[in-house]
Amino acid sequence: MKSYIRGFTTGLFTGAVLGSIVALLYAPEKGGTTRDKLSYKLRTYLDELNIIAKKIRDEKKGMVSEAKQRGTEVVAEAQQRAEDLINEAEELLQAINKANIADISQN
């Protein structure tokens, strides 16, 4: 199965390259004109690709900063909850100590 896929891919690529070469050789325009057109299109595509890459980088930065902000909020919330639990535990310990002192003084 892998050899079939590899053979098919190689054949497809080879056919595309050979077809492109034949098309360029039999093109109705001069080679220089065709190369200029190809060069222009390639530059245009590269410019578009650079614009898209910049947009992706900008979006990534925004996502990272949003994630950092959300992470900071989660950490702050967790710290507040931990402090609340500690305060409740301390209050319970104080109440237990008061109850034990009251029991000892009654005995």
Phi, psi and omega per residue, in radians:
M1 nan -0.765 3.128
K2 -1.118 -0.679 -3.137
S3 -1.172 -0.601 3.086
Y4 -1.126 -0.812 -3.135
I5 -1.123 -0.770 3.137
R6 -1.088 -0.769 3.122
G7 -1.117 -0.751 3.124
F8 -1.093 -0.790 -3.137
T9 -1.110 -0.775 3.122
T10 -1.083 -0.782 3.116
G11 -1.095 -0.732 3.120
L12 -1.089 -0.833 -3.140
F13 -1.110 -0.806 -3.138
T14 -1.078 -0.772 3.109
G15 -1.076 -0.709 3.134
A16 -1.138 -0.747 3.138
V17 -1.139 -0.851 3.139
L18 -1.102 -0.704 3.101
G19 -1.097 -0.699 3.101
S20 -1.118 -0.756 3.140
I21 -1.098 -0.801 3.135
V22 -1.097 -0.734 3.139
A23 -1.087 -0.717 3.122
L24 -1.176 -0.657 -3.139
L25 -1.186 -0.611 -3.119
Y26 -1.729 0.248 -3.139
A27 -1.175 2.530 -3.104
P28 -1.283 -0.215 -3.118
E29 -1.772 2.890 3.088
K30 -1.164 2.724 -3.137
G31 -1.070 -0.688 3.133
G32 -1.081 -0.732 3.123
T33 -1.147 -0.763 3.128
T34 -1.106 -0.751 3.113
R35 -1.110 -0.693 3.105
D36 -1.082 -0.765 3.114
K37 -1.093 -0.782 3.130
L38 -1.105 -0.717 3.132
S39 -1.103 -0.754 3.125
Y40 -1.081 -0.820 -3.142
K41 -1.102 -0.702 3.127
L42 -1.106 -0.773 3.100
R43 -1.087 -0.716 3.120
T44 -1.073 -0.806 3.123
Y45 -1.112 -0.688 3.118
L46 -1.147 -0.695 3.087
D47 -1.084 -0.784 3.110
E48 -1.093 -0.709 3.121
L49 -1.109 -0.721 3.097
N50 -1.113 -0.693 3.111
I51 -1.108 -0.779 3.129
I52 -1.114 -0.732 3.128
A53 -1.097 -0.706 3.114
K54 -1.113 -0.745 3.101
K55 -1.058 -0.746 3.135
I56 -1.111 -0.758 3.111
R57 -1.075 -0.743 3.128
D58 -1.108 -0.742 3.108
E59 -1.123 -0.676 3.130
K60 -1.101 -0.764 3.114
K61 -1.057 -0.737 3.113
G62 -1.096 -0.722 3.136
M63 -1.149 -0.712 -3.130
V64 -1.144 -0.771 -3.122
S65 -1.178 -0.632 3.079
E66 -1.129 -0.719 3.121
A67 -1.130 -0.717 3.106
K68 -1.092 -0.752 3.131
Q69 -1.085 -0.778 3.138
R70 -1.141 -0.673 3.092
G71 -1.088 -0.739 3.110
T72 -1.088 -0.720 3.115
E73 -1.106 -0.738 -3.139
V74 -1.119 -0.745 3.131
V75 -1.111 -0.772 3.137
A76 -1.086 -0.717 3.120
E77 -1.126 -0.737 3.124
A78 -1.132 -0.701 3.107
Q79 -1.101 -0.732 3.128
Q80 -1.107 -0.746 3.112
R81 -1.103 -0.714 3.122
A82 -1.100 -0.764 3.114
E83 -1.094 -0.713 3.102
D84 -1.077 -0.750 3.121
L85 -1.125 -0.695 3.105
I86 -1.100 -0.776 3.129
N87 -1.082 -0.741 3.109
E88 -1.110 -0.722 3.131
A89 -1.110 -0.736 3.120
E90 -1.104 -0.720 3.114
E91 -1.104 -0.711 3.108
L92 -1.121 -0.735 3.111
L93 -1.093 -0.713 3.106
Q94 -1.114 -0.728 3.129
A95 -1.133 -0.694 3.110
I96 -1.134 -0.763 3.127
N97 -1.087 -0.741 3.111
K98 -1.095 -0.711 3.139
A99 -1.161 -0.705 3.113
N100 -1.149 -0.710 3.108
I101 -1.117 -0.707 3.126
A102 -1.141 -0.696 3.108
D103 -1.145 -0.718 -3.130
I104 -1.156 -0.707 -3.123
S105 -1.244 -0.447 3.111
Q106 -1.378 -0.434 -3.123
N107 -1.449 nan nan
